[in-house]
Amino acid sequence: MFDNSKEVFFNNHELIVSKTDLKGRITYANDVFLKVSGYGLDEIMGQPHNMIRHDFMPRSVFHLLWTTLQERKEIFAYVVNKTKNDGHYWVLAHVTPSLNLEGDVIGYHSSRRVPERDLLEGHIIPLYNELNRIEQAANNRKLGMQDAVSYLQDVVQGYAPDYHQFILTLDRLAAS
Ligand SMILES: Cc1cc2nc3c(=O)[nH]c(=O)nc-3n(C[C@H](O)[C@H](O)[C@H](O)COP(=O)(O)O)c2cc1C
């Protein structure tokens, strides 16, 4: 699934930023996003954000991301993306709804930092392997998604009250 020679890294002090409209189409990307992904701004503006989706990412994680955003809540998630040159890069993403002064959601915003390597290898990659296995084991995509979402919720509840706290708890474990 991963060709380690094609992993792309960025610096601890850098943030990869993008914004989308309500449908997840890219409306903004910063220079770090362009540098790491290998795309020019003209190639990604207006494109659906799944254009950088990596096949290793479980569908259940994006399901959780979108249901959380639709509740107008923020979410942290570990994500691996693919680059234009068939490479990949791991991030810890913080995704939030953007509101106007009337309180309407007008788009979404994601800032991504370098993930904790130990956490990635010790917890996240094994978790995503299991989610992918569950998603593929079911008879159809919908059932697979439901099974994976409930598995993810069980894992989360072993650590914390919700997914947000789960990611923060893992982060604290890695830092200690
Ligand atoms: C602000 C924002 C940033 C996103 N960033 C990414 C990203 O970096 N990589 C990614 O694969 N999906 C990202 N997504 C989720 C995509 O919109 C999409 O749900 C995901 O790629 C799964 O694609 P699919 O729904 O076609 O399966 C982002 C969504 C939002 C709202």
The ligand as a Gaussian input file, in Angstrom:
#p B3LYP/6-31G(d) Opt

LIG

0 1
 C      -11.833000      21.413000       4.884000
 C      -11.735000      19.990000       4.379000
 C      -10.496000      19.437000       4.149000
 C      -10.373000      18.127000       3.681000
 N       -9.115000      17.634000       3.473000
 C       -8.983000      16.389000       2.967000
 C       -7.686000      15.878000       2.702000
 O       -6.663000      16.513000       2.962000
 N       -7.608000      14.632000       2.160000
 C       -8.709000      13.875000       1.885000
 O       -8.564000      12.751000       1.377000
 N       -9.966000      14.339000       2.151000
 C      -10.108000      15.565000       2.683000
 N      -11.365000      16.035000       2.959000
 C      -12.520000      15.118000       2.800000
 C      -12.989000      15.032000       1.365000
 O      -13.923000      16.058000       1.155000
 C      -13.653000      13.650000       1.078000
 O      -14.747000      13.445000       1.940000
 C      -12.667000      12.482000       1.251000
 O      -11.520000      12.673000       0.473000
 C      -13.306000      11.142000       0.877000
 O      -13.679000      11.152000      -0.440000
 P      -15.004000      10.430000      -0.903000
 O      -16.092000      11.064000      -0.087000
 O      -15.110000      10.661000      -2.359000
 O      -14.802000       8.980000      -0.573000
 C      -11.523000      17.345000       3.428000
 C      -12.794000      17.907000       3.663000
 C      -12.893000      19.207000       4.148000
 C      -14.260000      19.780000       4.411000

